[in-house]
Amino acid sequence: MNSRAFLASILFVHLFWPLTLLADFSFKTEAFATLRKREFDKPIGAKSNLDEFFYFREEISYLSENWRATASPFLLVYNSQLVDIGTDGIVTSPFQPDRQLSLQTRLDHDRRTWTTLDLQEFFVGWSGDSLSLEFGRRILALGNFKLLPAWNKFNPTTTSLRPTWINGVDQLNGAYRSEKAKVIAYSIFDKDRLDQAQILEASYFATPFQYSLLAGQWWSANSVGFAMTIDSWGWLIKVETLSLNYFGSHQSLGKDFQSALGFERAFSEDWTINLEFLNQSSGESDRSKVISHQVTPHQSFRGRAYGAVEVRWTPNSFYVFSLLGLISLVDQSSMQGMTVSKQWGENAEISGGLFLPAGHGEFSKKAELDAASGGLNGAPAQYDLTIKYFY
């Protein structure tokens, strides 16, 4: 980390620390430092790259009987050994959303280092007995899937390679809740009209079932969705569908239909398993082709069908072991991952991750460039180590 980034992080901490003296506020602190190495077995450009991440977030919340307000400013420093040359798949830059309400500040202009100040959440909300209203930047996660979601397109992070951080979405939402039903209307704002959305979600609860319907205009597509969960014999069975009909400048994309099926269960207090499947009608179904890009903005991956499984073992309150597998059912290429985390005292955690690609195709360990689209096929192996602090 360069000296300017370090000084900025110290200033950031001291700027918000005095607010803890205010009696009506609550505070949460999160910080992590990650060292990550990525490498291709047969690269097009560089064979390997080393990344460094530093992330600091302070959540400041006010809560009264009817009102709630939250601001969570964060500092993100990302340093890469290599500079992105456009087609080199080993180099990644953190996602920098171009929001309508832009609160982001870049603190340096080094090509190898990104130092950013922004807010993850910044909203105010009112709630009554059955009605609520929120305005501002808010984390938004739709549906119940964790690995291969058909609905959660705003923060699909579980099968992303670490580190991951959740982005807030600028929105206005209003909700009505009763004992067995919930209706939420979202209006999503963004600088680019193509990235705006107006969504209505209605849910009904009747144990052991939960039904949800979704409808609206979502990223230049008329969208209709259905979701259902069933809690039966210890298994949580999950279903999600999303039908999309693109219009305007996206009309040439036609229609897309996505469906997901999942099975989740906890065995005793130590073991949990989650198995999920995803089908995307616009995804590539010919394994002989280089799957180099996503056709529609709602696609989570490039191909037609995928399966994913996560097995988690928590032998005690200090250790968590997780095994993750992701496979393309089109070309049978896959990613295998393992993470181990250990809680260090009450306020610290250390974790390591290992992710290895296999096969020939979308997740091949050999990089392949598609001359027609300029897209890249293949996935690098990854090794990472993270130290996290929370209070």
Order of alpha helices (4+ residues) and beta strands (2+ residues): alpha-beta-beta-beta-beta-beta-beta-beta-beta-beta-beta-beta-beta-beta-beta-beta-beta-beta-beta-beta-beta-beta
